[in-house]
Amino acid sequence: YALDRNWDQTEVPLGTISDTKLISLLVGKGYNATDLNRSTLIRTPNQTYFGEDKVTFAIVDSRGKPCGFIYRQIGDKLPKYVNTPESLIYSKSKTLMGLFNGIKKAREEGLYIVEGPADLVQLKRLGVLNSAAICGTALTKDHLILLKSLGIFKIYISLDWDSAGQAATERIFFDVLP
């Protein structure tokens, strides 16, 4: 999947790990297995965010701390993308994936906002570091408050040109930005 899109190790670390092995590695670093299993950050009772049938991306907050995951199903399975559930650590409406690495440049040149991790990886691959993904189509007022608090006052919205992306762009311009 990653190689078909010309992604390499500089944009996306390639490989796979099972949720069980990941938990084992984290326990080895001092985390509590019971807490990890209850957290829903790695898996829920109905799904896991890791495996050979998925491409998993870490969601990092504006301070550079991992706060969740989003995976893309490989193949035609639906839903195509699944985010970590809302928690005390991860709030989709307040987190912009990829923002941390481009804050300085975004302050100077503005921030490009895209829908998902694949869009973000493509921009990073092209050298556009001042970019972030909303992990869906909902840019919120909380996102704007976050950006203002970080000194980012110019944004460029570049959502997919499908019906969902067009509707979201319209909603952003009429409901969120005014």
N, C-alpha and C positions, 0 to 999 in steps of 0.2 A: 504494500500500500504506500509506504513512505517513499520507496525507491521509484514507484510509478510517477510520483509527483516531484521528483528531483530533489527531495529533502535529503540532507546528509547529517552526519553526526554534529555538525556545528549548529544546526537549527533544532533538531529533534534527536535526543539519544535513542538509538534503535535497539530493540530487544524486547523480551517479554519476561514476565515474572508472574507466578501464581499468587493469589491473595494469601495463601497459607505460608508460602516462602517469604513474602514481604512482611507479614506479621512476625514471623520467626526472626527475621533480620532486625526488625524494630525492637523486639524483646531483647535481642542481644545488645542493643544500644541503650537499654534501660527503660523502655516503655513497658507498661503493664498490658499483658495480652487481653485481660478481661475488659479493660478500658478501650483498647483498640477495637475489639469485637463489638462493643456497645456503641461506639462512636458513629457508625454509618459512614465514616470517611473512606474505608477500604471496601466494605461490602455491607449490604443490607440483607434481611432474611430472604429477599427475592432475587438479588442480583449481586454480582461482583463487578468492580471497575477494572479488573485485570484479567488477562488471559490471552491465549493465542488468537482468539476470534475478535480482538479489540485492539485499537490503538488508543492508549491512555495518555492524557496530558495532565500535568500537574497545574493546578491553579494557584498562583502565588499572589499574595496581597501587595498593596502599595509599599509595604516595608520589606518586601522580599521574602516573606515567610509563607511556606506552603499552607494552604487553608482548605484545599479540596482537590477533586479530580473531575475531569470530564472525559468520557470515552466515546469513540466512534466505533460503531459496529462495522466489521469488515464484511462486505457482501451486501445483499439486499434486505437484511433484517431491519425491522423497525422496532422502536424508534432508532433513527440514525445516530443521534447524539443523546447521551444521558449525563446529567450533572449530578455531583454530590448533592444530597438533600440539604436543605437549610439547617443550620445549627448555630451554636454560639460562636463557632469558629468561622463558618462560611455563610455569607449572605449574598446571594446572587445579585440583589438589587443595590448592593454597596461595594461590590468587588469588580474590578476590571482586569481581566487576565492579561498578563504581559506588560502592564503599566510600569512596574518597578524598573525594568531595564531601560525605559525610555523617558523617565520623568524629566531629566535635565534638558534633553533635546526638545521635549514637548513644551517645556516652559518657554523656550526660545522660538520654536517654529510651529507650535500647535500639535494636536494629537489626532491621529487617524483612528477612527473607531470602526471596527468591523464586527461581523456576527460571531464567528467561531474560531476555534483554534487553528483550523486548516488555513483560513484566510490570514490569520496572524502569522503563522509560520511562513507563508508565502511572502508576506511583506518583509519579515525579518530576513528571509533568504535574499531578497532584493536590496537589503541594506536600509530599509525603512524601520528604524528602531523606535521612533516616536509613534508607536501604534499599540492598540489594546483591543481586546475582544470582550463583548458583553455576554458571550456564551448563550446566545439566543437572539431575540429581536427587541428586547425591552431595555432601552436606555432610560434610566429613571432620574428623578430630581435628586435622589441620594447620590447617584453617580456624579451629577453636576456639582453638588456640594463638596464631594471628595476632590474633584478636579480643582475647584476654586481654592480649597484648603492647601493644595499642593502647588498653587501658583500657576495653574494651567487654565488659560482663559480663551484659547482658540481651539475649536474642534472641527474636524472634517468627518462627516458621517458617510460611510461607504458600505451600506448593507447590500445583501444579494439583490439581484434585479428580478427575483421571482415575486409572486403575488404577496407572500408573507413579508419579504423585505421592503416592497413598495408600501404596503399598508403600515409597517412599522416606521418607515421614514416619515410618512405623512403624520402619524400619531406623535412622533418625536417633535416635528416642527410645529404642530398645532396644540399639543397638550403639555409637552415637557419643557420646551425652550422658551415659550412666552414669558 
